[in-house]
C-alpha cells in the first residue's frame, strides 16, 4: 500500500512539473521583459463624447453578458436538480437517456438565452455596431443549435461509454480526445474560412503586405478579405489554422472605415505576428494544459454523484462543465492578452510605424466603441485583448525604446577606435 501511494505521489509530482515546464515554455514572448509602458490618460486621445459613448455601450454590453451567464446557470442548476426525474422519463438505457437529456438541456439553454441575445442585438443595432436583422439572428441561432446538438450527442455518448468502462480513469482518455477534436475543429475551420472571401484588391496595400510577410518570416501566408460590412461596422481581423492551413482574414470594414492604408497594414502586420509566433498552435497547447485538470475535476465531481455513466448525472455534469469554464476564463484571458501584446509588438517591429498603430488602436474605440480603459474587474474577467490605452502605451514605449537605441548608436559612433581601444570623442 505504501509503495502504491509513493508511486501515485511521484506520478502526480512529475505530471505537475511537466505542466509547469510546458506552461513556462508557452508563456515566453518576444516582448522585452523590461519594456516600460507609460501611464496614459484616455482623454488625451479621445474626446469626452467618445469616452462617454464607449463607456455607456460597454457597460450595458457587460450587463447583458452577465445576464446571459446567470440565465444559463439557472437553467442548468434546475436541470441538475431534476436529474433523476429526467432520467426516468427516457426509457432508452443509461447512455441513450443521458444523450437525450444533454440534447434537451442544450435546447433549453438556447431558448432561455434567446431573449438576452435579441436584447444584445438591439443594443448593437442602436449604436450602429450591428446591421444584422432580428430574423437572421434567430435563424442563425437554430443553425448553431443543430451543430451544438450533434456535438453534445456524440461527446456524451463517447464520454458516458468510457465512464462506464473506466469509472475512475476515463478522464485520462477523454482529455487527449478533447484536445485532438479541438485541433481538428481548428484545421477544418481554417479550411472553410476562405469560402466567400476575396484577396486584397488594393495593389498598393497588397504589395506592402507582401513585404510585411517577408519581414515577419511568414512568406506566402494566405490573406483574404471577408465581406462583413453588411452585418457590422466593426473593424477587425483574425488568424486561424496551423501550418499549411493558416489563413489571415481581414474584415472589409477596415477598407471602408476611413482608416489610412498604413493603419490597415499595421492591423495586417498584427495578424501576421500571430502567424509568425504560431499563436494558434500555442493556443492548442494551452488548451491541452487546461483540458487535463478540468477534465479531472469533472470526473471527480461526477464520481461523487455516482459517476458520469449514469443518465441522472448528466445535467449536473453540464453544470460543472459550464462552471469550470467560467472559472477558467480569467486565466485564459491572461494568456490571450499576452499573445495579443506580442502580436502588437511584432507589428511595431515589422512596420516601424507607431503612429499607424495608434491610429488602428484608436479606431477600436472610435468605431467599435471599445472602452479604452475599462474597470479592472471587467478587464480581468472579460477582456481577451489588452485595453486600447495599454496598446497605445506600447506604441509609445516602442518609440521611446527606438529613440534611446538610436541615441546610443550615435553615441557609439563617437567612440573612435585608436590603438586597439575605443576612446570617447568629446565635443
Protein Blocks (a to p, Z undefined) as FASTA:
>chain_A
ZZmmmmmmmmmmmmmmmmmmmmmmmmpcfbdfklccddddfklmbcfklmmmmmmmmmmm
mmmmmmmmmmmmmmmmmmmmmmmmmmmmpcgbjklmmmmmmmmmmmmmmmmmmmmmmmmm
mmmmmnomaccdfklmmmmmmmmmmmmmmmmmmmmmmmmmmmmmmmmlmmmmmmmmmmmm
mmmmmmmmmmmmmgopacdfblklmmmmmmmmmmnopghiacddddfklmbccdcddded
ehjlpccdddfklmmnopafklmmmmmmmmmmmmmnommmmmmmmmmmmmmmmmmmmmmm
mmmnnpakbmklmmmmmmmmmmmmmmmmmmmmmmmmmmmmmmmmmmmmmnopaklmmmmm
mmmmmmnopafbdcfklmmmmmmbdcfklmmmmmmmmmmmmmmmmmmmmmmmmpcceehi
acdddZZ
